[in-house]
Structure formats: C-alpha cells, structure tokens
Amino acid sequence: MSKYTIGIDFGTESGRAVLVEVESGREVATAVYTYSNGVIDEKLPESGIPLEPDWALQDPEDYIRVFQNTIPQVLKQSGVDAGDVIGLGIDFTACTMLPTKMDGTPLCVLPEWRAAPHAWVKLWKHHAAQPEADKINAIARQMGQTWLNRYGGKISSEWFFSKALQILDEAPQVYAAADRLIEAADWVVWQLTGVETRNSCTAGYKAIWSKREGFPSKEYFGALHPQFADIIEEKMTYDIRPVGQKAGGLSQRAATWTGLKPGTAVAIANVDAHVAVPAATVTEPGRMVMIMGTSICHMVLGSGEHVVPGMCGYVEDGIIPGYFGYEAGQSCVGDHFAWFVEHCAPAAYQREAQARGMDIHQLLEEKAARMKPGESGLLALDWWNGNRSVLVDVDLSGLLLGATLATKAEEIYRTLIEATAFGTRVIVETFQQNGVPIHELVACGGLPEKNKLLMQIYADVTGRPLKVSTSSQTPALGSAMFGAVAAGETAGGYGSIYHAAQKMARLKDEVFMPVPEHQEVYDQLYEEYLRLHDYFGRGENDVMKRLKRIRADARG
Amino acid sequence: MSKYTIGIDFGTESGRAVLVEVESGREVATAVYTYSNGVIDEKLPESGIPLEPDWALQDPEDYIRVFQNTIPQVLKQSGVDAGDVIGLGIDFTACTMLPTKMDGTPLCVLPEWRAAPHAWVKLWKHHAAQPEADKINAIARQMGQTWLNRYGGKISSEWFFSKALQILDEAPQVYAAADRLIEAADWVVWQLTGVETRNSCTAGYKAIWSKREGFPSKEYFGALHPQFADIIEEKMTYDIRPVGQKAGGLSQRAATWTGLKPGTAVAIANVDAHVAVPAATVTEPGRMVMIMGTSICHMVLGSGEHVVPGMCGYVEDGIIPGYFGYEAGQSCVGDHFAWFVEHCAPAAYQREAQARGMDIHQLLEEKAARMKPGESGLLALDWWNGNRSVLVDVDLSGLLLGATLATKAEEIYRTLIEATAFGTRVIVETFQQNGVPIHELVACGGLPEKNKLLMQIYADVTGRPLKVSTSSQTPALGSAMFGAVAAGETAGGYGSIYHAAQKMARLKDEVFMPVPEHQEVYDQLYEEYLRLHDYFGRGENDVMKRLKRIRADARG
C-alpha cells in the first residue's frame, strides 16, 4: 500500500499544497488557495486604517484557510485515504512574522488590536523598518559584534529584529501586549500541532541565531532599546530546533480543518527557498542550488565554517542537518527581463509575437538565441535592483554599455541575461575562493522551465554543468519530503532527508554543459564585467550613489 | 521694384531652390527636385555593375536637373520676373566630389567610363576610402605634418584626398583620365557660369587647405603614392577663392536651363552647414550656430587662430570672410532619438500616441517634459555613433547608467537628450578654454522646430541663451544671401555678407533662457558625465574598444 506525504508552500499571494507519493516522489495532486486579503499594503481590512509607504502586511487567518481549503482538495483529487498520509511539512516566505498571545492567538484577530497595523503579520517585503535596521547595524559595529560577519556585514530591514524593533519603536503598546513574536512559518506549525517550536532555518538566516553562539547578547539588545534587552526570554525562546525534526502530531482541531488523521507527523518549519535544496537532489557540498524567479536565491552546503564576504548568511543545520548552509542572492533576474519587456520591447516585436501566437519573452529568446556570445558588443551590470551579493549595496544601479545605432532589442535582452549570469559567476567564484567549492549548478523555480537560452548562458558563463529539477514546485515537494522524514521510517517514511532526497527528488535528463568556444568569449567579457563591477561597486566611482542622491533631491 | 535672389541647397536625396526677397529675406517660393538616381549604393544605373559595401555614389546629371526643374518652378510660383533676380548661390553636401574632363564633362557621362564606379560622383557618405584615410593619417604622423592639428589630429575617410587616393589605388585608369578632380559644389557653379572656381570652405574643411599654408607639400602627396605628388597642379588648383565672392555670371546655356537672365551673378560655392551660419544671423565671433538634425554640426567664428583639440577643423575665411571658422560635431543626435523610438519605445506608448493622434516623439517629449532635471537618476554617454568631438573616436559606444526597475521609457528618452546636451557643453567649454569664446547658441535644422524640451535642456545644460532661426531652410536662405552679395550693391544686392545677414536673416522671438535651478542640477550631472567621458574616452578603461574587437571576432 502506497504512503503519501503533503507539502505546503506559503508564498506571497497564495498557499499551495502538493500530495506526494513517499516512495517515488511522484506529485499526485496539487491545490492552491489565494489569500483572500492578499498583500495588505494600502489599508487594513475592515477598519480601513491607511498604511504608510513601504508597509506590507498579511492576515494570519488566510494561512489557516490554506489548510482548510487545499488539503481536503488534494485528498479528494487524488482519492488517497487520509490514513495513508503519514506526514506534513510546510515552508514559508521569511522573515514573515507576527505578534501573538501566549496561546498563539494573533493580536490582530483580537477586537482591541484589529485596527492596529503593528498587530498584523509583517510580510517579508515589508520595508518600513529601515531606520531600525540602520540602528541594528550601527550599534553592532560600535559594539564590535562579530556575528555581523556571518551576514555579509549587514542586517536587512526585512529581517526579524528590524521588524520587532519597529513594533517597539512605533507601537510600544502592541509590543507590550505581544506575549510571543514569531515567524509565520513556526506559527502555522504551532496551529497544526498545538505546540510552539522554532526552526533553525529562519532563526539562523533571519534572526541572527547560530548553533554555536546562540542569539546576540542581552547587552546588545538592550543597547537598541532598554525594553528590547529581554526579547528572547520574554517573547521568543533559546530552544531552536534543527530542520528535519518532527514538531509534533496533528492536533484534533487541525485534523478537523484538513481531513487528515490526528497525530499525523508534522515537520519543523522551513523557508521556501531553503527547503527546495533537497528537493533539487542536493544534500551534500559542491552543488549549488539556484531558485530562479524574479530574483535568484543561491544555496550551497559546506562542511566547515567559512566567512565568505558579501553573502546573505550561513547557518549550521540551516538547510540540511550536519552542514553549514550558505546563502547568496541576486535581487533582479526575472524582474529584469520583465522590466525590459514592459518598458523597452518595441511595438514591432509585440506585434510579431502576437501574430505568431507567442509570448514576447519567447520571441526575444528566439531572436537572442540566434546570436553568438560577444556578437552584440554590449555589456551590462545587473544592478537594476541594487546588488545583494557580494557588494551588498541597494544603492547601486543598472548599467548598459556598448550600444550603437545598430543595437537591437534582442541584443539588449540577451545582454541582461548575460549580466545576471556574470553576477552568479561572481558569487560562485567568491564561494570557491573562500573555501566553499562548487562544481555543479542545479536550477529550479519558474525561469528554468521557460528559457533554455538562459540556462545555456549560465552554464557557459560559469563554466559549470547546469541541471534542472524535474519538479515545478520544488518548495512544496521539499516540504513534503520533510513531512516524510518527520513521520520516520517506522511509519513508512524516511530516516533522514538524505534518504528522502535519494528517493523523492529528481533532475531532468537534459544537462546544460558549458560550450568551450562560448566559455572563451565569456571569460573575456567576464573580465570586463569584473572591472566595471569593482570600479562602480567598490568606491572608485560612486556615481550611482550620487545620482540617487541627486534624484532624491529632485523629487524633494 | 523688389529684387530677388535664389539659393539652391543640394542635399543627400534632393535639391531645393528658394526664391528670396533681397531687402527683407522673405522666402517667396520653394521648389524641390528629388534626384532621379538618388543615392547609388547597390549598383550603377544602366550597366547594373554592383558596388562594394560602404560605397555611395551620385549622378551629376541629377544636379543639372535640379537647376532645370526648381528654378523655373520658383519663378512661376512667385510670378517674379527673371530680370528682378539679381543673384544665385548654391551650397552642397561635402566632401562630395567627382572626376571630370578639362571642360567639366563628368567622366561618368562618357560612354567609355559609364560602367566604371570610380568615374561617378562620390557622395559625402561614401565610406569605402578608410584604408586611404588610414594611410593619409599614418604618413602625416610619420612625416610630422603640422596641418593635422587643424583637424583634431585626424583626416576622415569622407574627405577629399581619401576619396581621390581611392580612385588612384583602385582605378588608376580613371585617375589618369580625370583632368580635374573637383567638389560637386564647385562643379555645379562651373556648370552655371562656364568658369571653374574652387571655394575656400570645402578646400579648407575637406581638402587640407589653409589660406596661410596652402595645401600639403608635393613631398607629402608623393609619399602617399608617386602619382599623387602632383595632384594639385594636375587636377586641382592653388587658386582658392574665399566664400562671399562672385564666381561669374550665368552662362547662356544655364540661362536656358533656368529661365534666368544670362549674366546673373553666381556666388562662389559653399557647404550646406557652413552657409547656414549667416542665415542664422551669425557673422561675428561669440555665437555658436548648431545645425541640429540626425547629427549636430557646431560652427563658431573666431578672430584669431587657435588650435582647439579634438575639433573637426578650422578654416580662415571658411565661413565668413575675415574670420576663422571653427567647426565641431556630434555624430548622433536626432539619430539617437530615432534609434530609441524604433528599438526601445514600448508598445503601450505607441498605442497611446496613435490613440491621441500624436507622433511617438511628441508623446515621449510630453512625458519627459513633466520631469525635473536629475529626477530620473539616469546618466548617459551619447556615443551610440562614436564621438566626433572632442575625443574623435569612432570606436567609442553608448552607455546608460543608473537604471532601476522603476525606470520608464520617457526617462531614458530624456536622458539621451541630456547626454547630447552634455556633449555640446564639452564642445562649448573646449572652445572657450582654447580662446574661442561662446556666449550664445543659435539653433537651426529640423530638430529645434520639433522639440522645445530639447531646446530648454540645451540652454540649461550649457548655461547659455539659445535662440532659433526663423527659417526652416537656412542653407538655401544662406545661399540666396551669398547670391545677393555676389550681385553687389550696385545691382540692388549687398556689399558684404554682414550686411546681407542684417537684412535677410532673422531669429524667432522665443529665447530659451537657462533656468538657474536647472543649471544647478545639470552642473552636478555634467561633472559626473565628464568623469565617465574621460574614464571611458581617454584610455583609462578601453572596454568599449575591446567589446568592439570581441564583437568583430564573434562575427568572424
């Protein structure tokens, strides 16, 4: 009798459940629930209280509705008996966090806090805590906090303590009323099991925790704000659980929501990007996973601890237990091509695409694929949305060089693709030079399915074979795999994520191999890229920052 | 009784006659004749002999047809009596040159040379003489020829001796059969008057002649090719006549073609750009004329001789007798905006323009005009077609910097306009720093009529008032003015081009004054422009040249 496991991936706009056969990894059924309140960035539901710019909230009840809607659906679609579902895993955007009462009740569902913006879930892309992030960084530097090195020297406004401190700064009464401050990832697991747990992935990547050093000191937190000194004891916990463990069994209440059996194993929570790593077959060092969508998240495992300058962070047990999980990122990839199509694709191409029943991206790819490396004479710096690794500088901006009156749209399009590939090569080489070797790339996410030219260019530019995950929903598959691990071997699952990956994760047969003649040209172009990268990115000519200042002045 | 004068402007595709009232400069009638053989760049007429790439020829009989068609037309349209037309002036593209027999018969009309490409008129944009230009420059440097300084250190493949040497190199029999090698400008005056003359403008700007030093030495010409040593004596003349003089009276034959009276005064020939200077009211130092179309030609008068680095050239008596005429240029202006609209204007804007019955340029201008200087955060180097002044380097290419995911098409459009204005400011300041002061700009050509934003930006960026010529056909008006000067005061014309300009040339009332708040921002942006200009343009980072080499290799 086949056993099944369910993975649930909480994204920005919706949640997705996938029911997977444990033995084979076959994805049997999928269901999606779009959050009824979506991303809340203009005004609060019901009260209509307006939000400031850069705010982005969510409604925690939407997350419960994901369980209530998608799990019954996948059971029904597949005809699988609830008794054959042995485990459940979830992954979430991060840092997405909320304040709750001691029993897990979100403050925002309580009538007295319903109209308080700070009582709601702060979504990962809530960017209004920049002053708090600046303070966190400045005081860390003043106090010589060595943990800054683990995060490329800078804590983001998106991360946990920036958001928590913003609550304290702007709504001290909400902060005081919050018994718990918790990642939404851990909160939904709490809702499933009735047990509060905290996972090592979000703690490590978003909340300055490490297995060896724990959290920053009370002294440090106190320096940020006197009432912040005891945040860990008061509203969080020192007990951080490695991913791959079981959080608990499904509660009676959650069984009612989902139609699953009470006691079904629920895994410790995970982050959407990181959980995709084993789903892309990677459970060992040397093979970098790239989640390629609007941006790229790069993840690679290392056997030891290495400070790699300019990366997003590294966390022991953060991705796969027993390894250091290293993370890097590029902030503008799919977004880059989308920008180009919206703002620069000429009308004639739009007409041609329409006449041929193609997507404009397909048409541009087709035209761009006819060209040889170097043939456009163009070069770009892929900083349309700043640089996340290795320069870690949001104030950098895009550059296109080499244009002539003969330059065509597809040449610019191809150049933007190449620029993002050069950006990835900088990351790969920086890891390699700092003790984290990489000999193969594994791609997953939305882009690899759509654009073969892009895949070939990444292989050619990095000089490494590039493989592609078979699953088009790797985060959900990864969560399902962790569900099977939480269930354990005796229940028909797996003893570890390594074993689960061997059976359940798969790559496509097609491998993109670097073409030596392409590599030769791209090596020359990369040298030019690096020179411009350092000239504009490392302080020799800060024109990009000065232009942003002039722009800010002009806008008043 | 009113007197009249006719100016004829020979362009790339057609010739245009304007009949003008001498006293007021009022343009009474205009007629255009489109060359029946146009630009010959694929195969010769009749014989069908194919041409190599980069060739561009014309048919000299088309020029005669301009006289035969347009002059009778303007007489008819205006009802002016031929006896009241006192003078005739012409201007031409340059260097546009041809080989003829001693009596002026073009070689290409003779049956024995009809199928020889080198026997035809070489149009200004014939670019196949680059090897000859390279040789001219290399040997000049070897031999320490000081005249190179007059031309920014480089002779163009478009100029007279490059083209003449190509005839000798590739078709020695045509070279031998040519009794005369002559600018088309001078050739059409010869056809009108029966007298061969050579004008100081084309000789100075295109044929390395100067009033004080004459032509390069026989020794130098001989070093290019033994048979080239005596080119001046054999096929040209040392007798160069300043513009503003009378070439002769209309011949009986030309009177028959045109319907004008035999003996009507014909002026010494002129170049289309340079002849526009007095038509734009400028006959004294300090006011720079910009002919703004696909490219910009900048002209300013100076009282003394100054070597201004990186300019196209300066010629004593070259524009206005008694002054040094300084010329500079930008190779990509209107072309730049046309490129943008063709290759980068998004489909949505094309639809909006169509729906509102506007030209897409107008729409982009409207949107761009809503922005403040510096508000886009963008900066560009306007080198899409290389740099003609002051870097004199065709291998430079375009750069756009500062793009973000929020960058809109109109912001890029405005930035390209600003970049061309910064390019003009570099020229203005280089003149100023080298003893040729400029306190005002006067624009003419196609662009100023169309784009007020562009005019304001040029005023703001250069910090100088910008005025616009009233005439939309300044070259033809200028030629007509020189016709009135050739006729002289006694015939009802003018004693000098200064007097003619005072009476016949006019500027629009609207003056674009620099706005101090704009200047402040543009001064900051100009500083950034200059730094990038020097970094990429003066050898610190030759990435643009290396990309062009990589491109050439890739194209095989």
Contacts between the chains, C-beta under 8 A, distances in Angstrom:
chain1	res1	chain2	res2	distance
A	332	B	405	6.6
A	335	B	405	5.7
A	336	B	405	7.6
A	339	B	405	5.0
A	339	B	407	7.5
A	342	B	346	6.6
A	343	B	346	5.6
A	343	B	407	6.7
A	343	B	408	6.0
A	343	B	409	5.3
A	344	B	344	4.6
A	344	B	346	6.4
A	344	B	409	6.8
A	344	B	412	7.8
A	345	B	346	6.4
A	345	B	347	6.9
A	346	B	342	6.6
A	346	B	343	5.6
A	346	B	344	6.4
A	346	B	345	6.4
A	346	B	346	7.7
A	346	B	347	7.4
A	347	B	345	6.8
A	347	B	346	7.4
A	347	B	347	4.2
A	347	B	350	3.9
A	347	B	351	7.7
A	350	B	347	3.9
A	351	B	347	7.7
A	372	B	554	4.7
A	372	B	555	7.8
A	373	B	554	6.6
A	374	B	547	7.9
A	374	B	550	4.2
A	374	B	551	6.0
A	374	B	553	6.8
A	374	B	554	3.9
A	375	B	551	6.0
A	375	B	554	4.1
A	375	B	555	5.9
A	376	B	551	7.0
A	377	B	397	6.8
A	377	B	547	4.8
A	377	B	548	5.7
A	377	B	550	7.2
A	377	B	551	3.7
A	378	B	547	7.2
A	379	B	543	7.0
A	379	B	547	6.1
A	384	B	403	5.5
A	384	B	404	5.5
A	384	B	405	5.2
A	384	B	407	7.6
A	385	B	404	6.8
A	385	B	405	5.4
A	397	B	377	6.8
A	397	B	401	7.1
A	397	B	402	4.7
A	397	B	403	6.0
A	397	B	404	5.5
A	398	B	400	7.9
A	398	B	401	7.5
A	398	B	402	7.1
A	398	B	403	3.5
A	398	B	404	6.6
A	398	B	407	7.7
A	399	B	399	7.1
A	399	B	400	7.1
A	399	B	401	4.7
A	399	B	402	7.8
A	399	B	403	7.4
A	400	B	398	7.9
A	400	B	399	7.1
A	400	B	400	4.7
A	400	B	401	7.9
A	400	B	403	7.2
A	401	B	397	7.1
A	401	B	398	7.5
A	401	B	399	4.7
A	401	B	400	7.9
A	401	B	536	8.0
A	401	B	543	6.8
A	401	B	544	6.9
A	401	B	547	7.5
A	402	B	397	4.7
A	402	B	398	7.1
A	402	B	399	7.8
A	402	B	543	8.0
A	402	B	544	6.3
A	402	B	547	4.7
A	402	B	548	7.8
A	403	B	384	5.5
A	403	B	397	6.0
A	403	B	398	3.5
A	403	B	399	7.4
A	403	B	400	7.2
A	404	B	384	5.5
A	404	B	385	6.8
A	404	B	397	5.5
A	404	B	398	6.6
A	405	B	332	6.6
A	405	B	335	5.8
A	405	B	336	7.6
A	405	B	339	5.0
A	405	B	384	5.2
A	405	B	385	5.4
A	407	B	339	7.5
A	407	B	343	6.7
A	407	B	384	7.6
A	407	B	398	7.6
A	408	B	343	6.0
A	409	B	343	5.3
A	409	B	344	6.8
A	412	B	344	7.9
A	521	B	550	6.5
A	521	B	553	7.8
A	521	B	554	6.5
A	524	B	546	7.6
A	524	B	550	5.8
A	525	B	547	7.9
A	525	B	550	6.8
A	528	B	543	5.0
A	528	B	546	6.4
A	528	B	547	6.9
A	531	B	541	6.6
A	531	B	543	7.0
A	532	B	541	7.8
A	532	B	543	6.9
A	535	B	535	7.9
A	535	B	541	7.1
A	536	B	401	8.0
A	541	B	531	6.6
A	541	B	532	7.8
A	541	B	535	7.1
A	543	B	379	7.0
A	543	B	401	6.8
A	543	B	402	8.0
A	543	B	528	5.0
A	543	B	531	7.0
A	543	B	532	6.9
A	544	B	401	6.9
A	544	B	402	6.3
A	546	B	524	7.6
A	546	B	528	6.4
A	547	B	374	7.9
A	547	B	377	4.9
A	547	B	378	7.3
A	547	B	379	6.0
A	547	B	401	7.5
A	547	B	402	4.7
A	547	B	525	7.9
A	547	B	528	6.9
A	548	B	377	5.7
A	548	B	402	7.8
A	550	B	374	4.2
A	550	B	377	7.3
A	550	B	521	6.5
A	550	B	524	5.8
A	550	B	525	6.8
A	551	B	374	6.0
A	551	B	375	6.0
A	551	B	376	7.0
A	551	B	377	3.7
A	553	B	374	6.9
A	553	B	521	7.8
A	554	B	372	4.7
A	554	B	373	6.6
A	554	B	374	3.9
A	554	B	375	4.1
A	554	B	521	6.4
A	555	B	372	7.8
A	555	B	375	5.9
